[in-house]
Amino acid sequence: AAPEWVDDAGFALADHVSRTRLPTPGDQRALQRAASDLAGQPLRKDRPLWELHLLDGYGDGSALLLRTHHAIADGAALMQVLLSLTDPLHAGEHPGLLPVHDDTAGAPLLPGPGGRTAGRTIAAARRAGSAAGDLSAVLRAALAGPRKAAGLAGFARAYAAMLRKLGFGLTAGRNLLQGPLVPGKQRAWTRPVPVEAVKAAGAATGSTVNDLMLPAITSALRRYLLEHDALAEEVIVIVPVDLRPAGASLPAGLGNEFGLVFVRLPTGEIDQGRRRARVQAQMDQVKSSREGVFVYTMLAWMGQLPAAVQNAWVDAFAGKATAIVTNVSSPRYRVQIAGTPVAGMAGWVPVTGPLGLGLSIVSYAGQLSVGLASDERLLPDHDRLLALLDDEVGALHTPTASSSPPESGS
């Protein structure tokens, strides 16, 4: 039977909230180690799937670490929950989330259609899910009128083409960052950089922050693979697509409303300008496609099947990629929780199936950073990839942002 939500009759807040102290010196490395240790521990399934850890001794203050199962909500919904717990730090400011299709770092890497269009997109996905599951719908449509039948047939052909692409047409050679996983996980994040400076760097070429981030990640992965004598021509990543209508209120049940698209990162391309152009061309193409909505529908279907079938499909689906890259909307101004100012934010995308690498772009109060979630076996020297990400993201807001830092091994 499919899982269902039930109330926890014995709910106790103490079961979900803990307080510990970071080991000295209480710096960023100590916090990253603590987050990594907790990331390797599964959530208990005999109670609601979330935990909140207060970690004292982080610098002059503390850190809050929230762990949730993705079944509860996606990143956009969780950030709205967080925002509801905060107040603006300064009077007159509203800490509202950056809009999901704003051309800033706070927007998803691939914004979904806005406003009423997004609502129609989700509705179309749900209609497709029910119609495609009943072949007699085609016959009924044909009897109702040729025009309606032609529309439904065209819709089915488009979905069949995407199914062929995702099932058979999307292939790439294996690379150093793919392979068997281990329970040990690592969590880290890059140094923050000013969002406005990155926007200014892209203004000359008409590039938004989002236009610059995926190429920067591509360059960091290229340099890492070069240093390990394992350069791959392409690295395929999964990018989430937010399908919520603009300004939609937080649903009572939270939940997940996102699709997924595959993007080929041209790590084998030596010229940075051509790398950026190739990534941008792909993003422009998938923005106009139904790929994200199609995957949303497929996920809904798979959720109704036995667990063994779900797991096999997820492994086959995610196994085509090396990493997942996401971008979460976040407060545009500094906020406070219970009177305590929040100095910064970092986040990590959950990785699933055979994926062992996740990159999360998070901006908060005008500062942007990239969270790195990795498997200990696949990325034993994750500090090196973190340093390369620091170089590439940092270069975006410098006067020489048109060229990457020098590569070793090239």
Backbone torsions as a table, in degrees:
resi	resn	phi	psi	omega
1	ALA	NA	148.9	178.0
2	ALA	-68.3	144.9	177.7
3	PRO	-61.0	154.9	175.6
4	GLU	-142.7	157.3	-178.8
5	TRP	-83.0	138.3	173.5
6	VAL	-134.5	153.8	176.7
7	ASP	-73.1	143.5	176.6
8	ASP	-87.8	101.7	-176.3
9	ALA	-63.5	-27.0	-179.1
10	GLY	-105.2	29.3	-175.7
11	PHE	-58.3	132.2	175.8
12	ALA	-139.2	125.6	-177.1
13	LEU	-58.6	-33.8	-178.8
14	ALA	-62.3	-22.2	178.1
15	ASP	-72.7	-15.4	-173.4
16	HIS	-115.5	-16.2	-175.7
17	VAL	-116.6	128.9	178.4
18	SER	-129.8	160.7	179.8
19	ARG	-136.2	121.7	178.3
20	THR	-136.9	173.9	-179.9
21	ARG	-118.7	134.7	177.3
22	LEU	-67.6	145.5	175.2
23	PRO	-67.5	152.7	177.4
24	THR	-63.5	145.0	12.9
25	PRO	-91.1	10.0	178.2
26	GLY	67.0	33.9	-178.7
27	ASP	-96.4	-170.4	-177.5
28	GLN	-63.0	-38.8	179.8
29	ARG	-63.0	-39.9	178.2
30	ALA	-63.9	-39.7	179.0
31	LEU	-67.4	-39.6	178.3
32	GLN	-64.3	-38.6	177.3
33	ARG	-64.2	-42.5	179.6
34	ALA	-63.8	-43.4	178.8
35	ALA	-63.7	-38.6	179.8
36	SER	-66.1	-42.8	179.6
37	ASP	-61.1	-43.6	-179.6
38	LEU	-68.7	-33.6	-178.5
39	ALA	-64.6	-25.4	-179.8
40	GLY	-84.0	-2.8	-178.4
41	GLN	-100.7	123.3	179.4
42	PRO	-67.1	148.5	174.5
43	LEU	-69.5	142.1	178.2
44	ARG	-69.2	134.4	-175.6
45	LYS	-94.9	4.1	177.3
46	ASP	-94.6	11.2	177.5
47	ARG	-155.7	168.6	-179.2
48	PRO	-50.8	143.1	-166.6
49	LEU	-87.9	64.5	173.7
50	TRP	-154.6	153.2	178.0
51	GLU	-143.1	147.0	175.9
52	LEU	-127.5	122.7	-177.3
53	HIS	-114.0	123.5	172.8
54	LEU	-94.4	115.3	-176.4
55	LEU	-108.4	100.5	-179.7
56	ASP	-75.5	162.8	175.0
57	GLY	80.9	20.0	175.6
58	TYR	-90.8	101.3	-174.4
59	GLY	60.9	-128.3	178.4
60	ASP	-93.2	5.6	-177.1
61	GLY	-139.7	-137.1	-177.6
62	SER	-140.5	170.2	174.3
63	ALA	-125.9	144.2	173.9
64	LEU	-108.0	126.5	178.9
65	LEU	-118.4	116.7	179.4
66	LEU	-103.6	128.6	175.8
67	ARG	-119.3	126.1	178.2
68	THR	-136.5	154.1	171.6
69	HIS	-80.5	143.7	-177.7
70	HIS	-65.7	-17.7	177.6
71	ALA	-63.2	-25.2	-177.9
72	ILE	-73.1	-48.1	-176.5
73	ALA	-168.9	158.6	172.4
74	ASP	-87.0	178.5	-175.0
75	GLY	-61.4	-38.9	-178.7
76	ALA	-63.5	-43.8	179.8
77	ALA	-67.9	-41.4	-179.7
78	LEU	-64.5	-36.5	178.8
79	MET	-67.1	-33.8	175.4
80	GLN	-67.6	-36.2	175.1
81	VAL	-61.4	-46.2	179.0
82	LEU	-59.0	-44.4	-178.0
83	LEU	-62.0	-34.0	-179.8
84	SER	-68.0	-17.0	179.8
85	LEU	-93.0	-1.7	-172.6
86	THR	-114.1	167.5	171.8
87	ASP	-128.1	153.5	175.9
88	PRO	-63.4	145.8	-179.6
89	LEU	-72.9	-34.1	-178.4
90	HIS	-120.2	142.2	179.7
91	ALA	-61.2	141.9	178.0
92	GLY	90.7	-12.9	177.7
93	GLU	-96.4	144.2	174.4
94	HIS	-113.3	121.4	-173.3
95	PRO	-81.1	22.0	-174.5
96	GLY	-51.7	155.5	180.0
97	LEU	-66.4	146.7	171.3
98	LEU	-61.4	137.0	-178.4
99	PRO	-57.1	148.4	-174.8
100	VAL	-69.6	-15.4	173.6
101	HIS	-122.5	26.7	169.2
102	ASP	-70.3	142.7	-179.9
103	ASP	-84.4	60.8	178.0
104	THR	-135.8	176.4	-177.6
105	ALA	-65.9	-19.2	-177.8
106	GLY	-80.1	-5.6	179.4
107	ALA	-89.4	155.2	175.5
108	PRO	-59.2	151.7	179.6
109	LEU	-58.1	-35.0	176.5
110	LEU	-124.3	90.4	-178.2
111	PRO	-60.6	139.5	173.4
112	GLY	-77.4	168.6	177.9
113	PRO	-58.5	145.6	-174.8
114	GLY	-91.5	164.0	172.1
115	GLY	53.9	-133.2	-176.6
116	ARG	-65.0	-28.2	179.6
117	THR	-60.8	-42.1	179.6
118	ALA	-63.6	-41.1	178.0
119	GLY	-61.1	-41.1	178.0
120	ARG	-66.4	-35.1	179.9
121	THR	-62.6	-47.8	179.9
122	ILE	-64.7	-42.1	179.8
123	ALA	-62.1	-39.5	178.3
124	ALA	-63.2	-38.9	179.1
125	ALA	-63.1	-42.7	-179.0
126	ARG	-67.9	-38.8	176.9
127	ARG	-64.2	-40.3	179.6
128	ALA	-64.2	-37.8	-179.8
129	GLY	-62.0	-42.0	-178.7
130	SER	-77.4	-37.6	-177.4
131	ALA	-70.0	-44.2	-177.7
132	ALA	-68.6	-21.4	178.7
133	GLY	-81.2	-3.8	-177.8
134	ASP	-134.6	98.9	-175.9
135	LEU	-63.1	-23.5	179.7
136	SER	-67.6	-15.6	178.1
137	ALA	-61.9	-35.7	179.1
138	VAL	-62.9	-44.1	-179.6
139	LEU	-65.7	-42.4	179.3
140	ARG	-62.0	-40.3	179.2
141	ALA	-65.0	-38.6	179.8
142	ALA	-63.1	-40.9	179.5
143	LEU	-69.0	-29.1	-178.0
144	ALA	-75.4	-25.9	-179.8
145	GLY	160.8	138.9	-177.9
146	PRO	-59.0	-39.0	-176.9
147	ARG	-64.1	-43.3	179.9
148	LYS	-65.9	-39.9	179.2
149	ALA	-63.9	-41.2	-179.8
150	ALA	-63.7	-39.3	178.5
151	GLY	-63.1	-44.4	180.0
152	LEU	-66.8	-38.1	179.0
153	ALA	-65.7	-39.8	177.6
154	GLY	-64.2	-39.8	177.2
155	PHE	-60.7	-43.6	-179.1
156	ALA	-66.1	-38.6	179.1
157	ARG	-64.1	-41.0	179.5
158	ALA	-63.3	-40.8	179.6
159	TYR	-69.4	-37.2	177.9
160	ALA	-63.1	-38.6	178.5
161	ALA	-63.5	-41.9	178.7
162	MET	-68.0	-35.5	177.5
163	LEU	-63.3	-40.4	177.4
164	ARG	-63.7	-40.9	179.7
165	LYS	-62.9	-49.8	-176.2
166	LEU	-71.3	-30.0	-177.0
167	GLY	-86.4	-36.6	-172.0
168	PHE	-131.4	-29.4	-172.4
169	GLY	-86.7	-10.2	-176.5
170	LEU	-103.0	98.2	-179.6
171	THR	-134.4	149.3	175.7
172	ALA	-153.1	151.0	179.2
173	GLY	-64.7	153.4	177.0
174	ARG	-66.0	153.5	179.0
175	ASN	-138.0	177.8	-173.9
176	LEU	-59.8	-25.4	-174.0
177	LEU	-95.6	17.0	175.6
178	GLN	-123.8	146.9	178.8
179	GLY	152.2	-175.0	179.7
180	PRO	-60.4	145.9	-178.0
181	LEU	-104.4	162.7	175.2
182	VAL	-124.8	164.5	-179.2
183	PRO	-64.1	-28.6	-176.0
184	GLY	-67.3	129.7	180.0
185	LYS	-123.2	153.7	180.0
186	GLN	-124.7	141.0	178.8
187	ARG	-129.6	132.2	179.0
188	ALA	-154.2	175.7	178.1
189	TRP	-154.9	154.4	-177.7
190	THR	-81.1	167.3	173.8
191	ARG	-66.0	139.6	179.1
192	PRO	-70.4	147.1	175.2
193	VAL	-127.9	153.7	-178.2
194	PRO	-70.2	129.0	179.0
195	VAL	-62.2	-42.8	-177.0
196	GLU	-62.7	-35.8	178.7
197	ALA	-67.6	-37.8	177.5
198	VAL	-66.6	-41.2	177.7
199	LYS	-61.1	-40.3	179.7
200	ALA	-65.5	-36.7	179.8
201	ALA	-64.6	-32.0	-179.0
202	GLY	-88.6	-9.2	-174.8
203	ALA	-62.7	-35.3	-176.4
204	ALA	-62.4	-31.7	-178.5
205	THR	-106.4	6.0	-178.4
206	GLY	72.3	21.3	-178.1
207	SER	-91.9	134.9	174.2
208	THR	-84.5	172.4	176.9
209	VAL	-58.2	-43.3	179.7
210	ASN	-63.0	-35.5	178.0
211	ASP	-62.3	-28.5	-176.0
212	LEU	-89.9	-25.6	-171.0
213	MET	-71.3	-46.4	-179.9
214	LEU	-63.2	-42.6	174.4
215	PRO	-61.4	-36.0	177.5
216	ALA	-63.7	-41.8	176.8
217	ILE	-64.6	-39.7	177.2
218	THR	-58.6	-44.7	-179.0
219	SER	-64.9	-39.6	178.9
220	ALA	-64.8	-43.3	178.2
221	LEU	-64.9	-39.2	177.9
222	ARG	-59.6	-47.4	-178.3
223	ARG	-65.0	-39.0	178.6
224	TYR	-62.9	-45.8	-179.7
225	LEU	-66.2	-37.6	176.7
226	LEU	-60.6	-44.2	-178.4
227	GLU	-63.8	-23.4	-180.0
228	HIS	-103.1	15.4	-179.9
229	ASP	51.5	41.6	-176.3
230	ALA	-137.2	38.3	-177.0
231	LEU	-62.9	131.8	176.5
232	ALA	-111.4	145.0	-179.6
233	GLU	-64.2	-36.2	-180.0
234	GLU	-141.9	149.1	170.0
235	VAL	-126.6	118.5	-178.6
236	ILE	-86.8	130.7	177.1
237	VAL	-122.8	155.3	174.7
238	ILE	-99.4	132.2	179.8
239	VAL	-121.7	122.2	177.4
240	PRO	-68.9	150.1	177.4
241	VAL	-121.0	119.7	178.3
242	ASP	-77.1	123.0	-177.4
243	LEU	-105.8	7.6	179.7
244	ARG	-74.8	145.3	173.4
245	PRO	-63.8	148.9	177.9
246	ALA	-60.7	133.1	177.2
247	GLY	75.1	10.7	-179.2
248	ALA	-66.0	140.8	178.7
249	SER	-74.6	157.8	-178.3
250	LEU	-68.9	121.9	179.8
251	PRO	-69.8	147.9	-177.6
252	ALA	-59.7	-33.8	-178.3
253	GLY	-90.6	6.1	-176.5
254	LEU	55.3	-107.6	175.3
255	GLY	85.8	-173.6	-176.2
256	ASN	-123.6	126.9	175.9
257	GLU	-135.6	73.5	177.6
258	PHE	-145.6	151.9	171.9
259	GLY	-106.5	-177.2	-179.8
260	LEU	-135.5	143.2	173.1
261	VAL	-130.1	154.8	176.7
262	PHE	-100.0	135.4	178.1
263	VAL	-128.4	131.3	177.8
264	ARG	-89.7	117.3	177.2
265	LEU	-90.9	119.7	-174.6
266	PRO	-79.6	71.2	-178.0
267	THR	-66.6	-19.7	179.0
268	GLY	-82.1	-10.1	-179.8
269	GLU	-77.7	122.6	-175.0
270	ILE	-78.6	-29.0	-176.2
271	ASP	-87.7	125.0	-176.2
272	GLN	-65.1	-38.7	179.2
273	GLY	-62.4	-41.4	178.1
274	ARG	-69.8	-35.4	175.7
275	ARG	-58.4	-47.3	-178.1
276	ARG	-63.0	-42.6	-178.9
277	ALA	-64.5	-40.1	-178.9
278	ARG	-67.0	-41.0	177.6
279	VAL	-65.0	-44.3	-178.3
280	GLN	-62.4	-39.9	179.5
281	ALA	-62.1	-39.8	178.0
282	GLN	-65.7	-44.1	-179.1
283	MET	-62.5	-39.8	177.9
284	ASP	-62.6	-37.6	-178.1
285	GLN	-69.6	-46.1	-176.6
286	VAL	-72.9	-25.2	176.3
287	LYS	-61.6	-31.6	-177.7
288	SER	-94.2	2.3	-178.5
289	SER	-100.6	175.2	177.4
290	ARG	-100.9	16.6	-172.3
291	GLU	-60.7	-44.0	-179.6
292	GLY	-62.8	-42.3	179.1
293	VAL	-66.5	-37.9	178.8
294	PHE	-60.4	-46.3	-179.5
295	VAL	-66.5	-36.6	175.9
296	TYR	-57.1	-44.3	178.8
297	THR	-65.1	-43.3	179.6
298	MET	-61.2	-41.0	178.6
299	LEU	-62.6	-39.8	178.5
300	ALA	-63.8	-41.9	177.8
301	TRP	-62.9	-48.8	-175.3
302	MET	-62.4	-28.1	179.2
303	GLY	-65.8	-13.3	179.9
304	GLN	-98.2	-1.0	-176.6
305	LEU	-98.4	164.0	178.0
306	PRO	-57.3	152.1	-174.7
307	ALA	-57.5	-37.7	-178.2
308	ALA	-63.1	-39.8	178.8
309	VAL	-69.0	-43.1	177.9
310	GLN	-57.0	-48.8	-176.6
311	ASN	-62.5	-41.7	179.7
312	ALA	-63.5	-41.3	-179.8
313	TRP	-67.0	-43.4	179.6
314	VAL	-61.8	-42.7	179.5
315	ASP	-62.5	-42.6	-179.8
316	ALA	-68.7	-39.1	-178.0
317	PHE	-69.7	-55.5	-177.1
318	ALA	-71.4	-24.5	-178.8
319	GLY	-65.1	-12.9	177.0
320	LYS	-76.3	-15.2	-174.7
321	ALA	-111.6	165.9	176.5
322	THR	-102.0	-32.5	-174.3
323	ALA	-152.3	167.3	170.8
324	ILE	-118.2	135.1	-177.9
325	VAL	-124.1	123.1	-176.2
326	THR	-133.2	165.5	179.5
327	ASN	-141.0	125.8	-172.7
328	VAL	-110.6	131.0	173.4
329	SER	-62.2	142.9	-174.7
330	SER	-147.4	167.2	-179.2
331	PRO	-59.4	136.8	-178.3
332	ARG	-82.4	-20.7	176.7
333	TYR	-121.8	162.9	178.3
334	ARG	-65.7	143.1	-178.6
335	VAL	-125.4	172.0	176.9
336	GLN	-134.2	149.4	176.5
337	ILE	-120.2	119.2	-178.6
338	ALA	52.9	38.7	176.8
339	GLY	84.7	-2.5	-179.3
340	THR	-102.4	121.2	-179.0
341	PRO	-64.7	142.6	175.3
342	VAL	-94.2	114.6	-174.3
343	ALA	-79.4	-32.4	-177.0
344	GLY	-165.5	168.3	179.9
345	MET	-137.1	146.1	171.1
346	ALA	-140.1	156.0	-179.3
347	GLY	-151.6	160.2	-179.2
348	TRP	-136.3	131.4	178.0
349	VAL	-76.6	137.0	173.5
350	PRO	-66.0	134.8	174.5
351	VAL	-101.2	147.0	-171.1
352	THR	-131.4	162.0	177.4
353	GLY	55.9	-131.3	-176.9
354	PRO	-85.9	1.4	-178.6
355	LEU	-73.1	137.7	179.3
356	GLY	-123.3	12.2	-177.5
357	LEU	-142.5	128.6	177.2
358	GLY	-133.8	139.6	179.8
359	LEU	-126.7	125.4	-175.6
360	SER	-122.9	119.4	178.7
361	ILE	-91.6	120.8	-177.3
362	VAL	-129.5	129.0	173.4
363	SER	-118.0	142.1	-179.8
364	TYR	-146.1	125.0	175.3
365	ALA	51.1	43.9	174.6
366	GLY	85.3	4.1	179.3
367	GLN	-118.5	141.4	-176.6
368	LEU	-120.7	137.4	174.6
369	SER	-144.2	166.2	179.8
370	VAL	-119.5	122.0	175.2
371	GLY	-85.8	135.8	-177.6
372	LEU	-115.3	118.0	175.3
373	ALA	-113.8	125.5	-173.9
374	SER	-145.3	159.3	177.0
375	ASP	-88.3	137.1	-175.5
376	GLU	-62.6	-33.5	-178.3
377	ARG	-76.1	-44.8	-177.0
378	LEU	-71.4	-31.2	-175.8
379	LEU	-133.0	66.9	-178.1
380	PRO	-63.3	-28.2	177.9
381	ASP	-105.8	54.1	-176.0
382	HIS	-62.0	-24.1	177.2
383	ASP	-60.4	-31.3	-179.6
384	ARG	-71.2	-44.3	176.2
385	LEU	-63.1	-37.4	177.6
386	LEU	-60.4	-43.7	179.5
387	ALA	-63.9	-38.2	178.3
388	LEU	-67.4	-38.8	174.9
389	LEU	-63.0	-41.0	176.0
390	ASP	-56.9	-45.4	-179.8
391	ASP	-60.5	-49.7	-173.1
392	GLU	-70.6	-42.7	179.2
393	VAL	-70.0	-39.5	177.7
394	GLY	-62.8	-34.4	-179.3
395	ALA	-68.1	-19.3	-178.0
396	LEU	-65.5	-28.2	-175.9
397	HIS	-110.2	21.5	176.1
398	THR	-103.7	163.8	179.3
399	PRO	-61.7	-19.6	-179.6
400	THR	-104.5	32.1	-176.6
401	ALA	-64.5	-11.2	-179.5
402	SER	-74.3	-11.0	179.7
403	SER	-135.0	141.7	-179.7
404	SER	-71.8	161.6	169.8
405	PRO	-59.1	157.7	-177.5
406	PRO	-61.2	144.1	-179.9
407	GLU	-92.9	143.3	169.9
408	SER	-97.4	148.2	179.5
409	GLY	83.1	6.0	-179.9
410	SER	-111.7	NA	NA
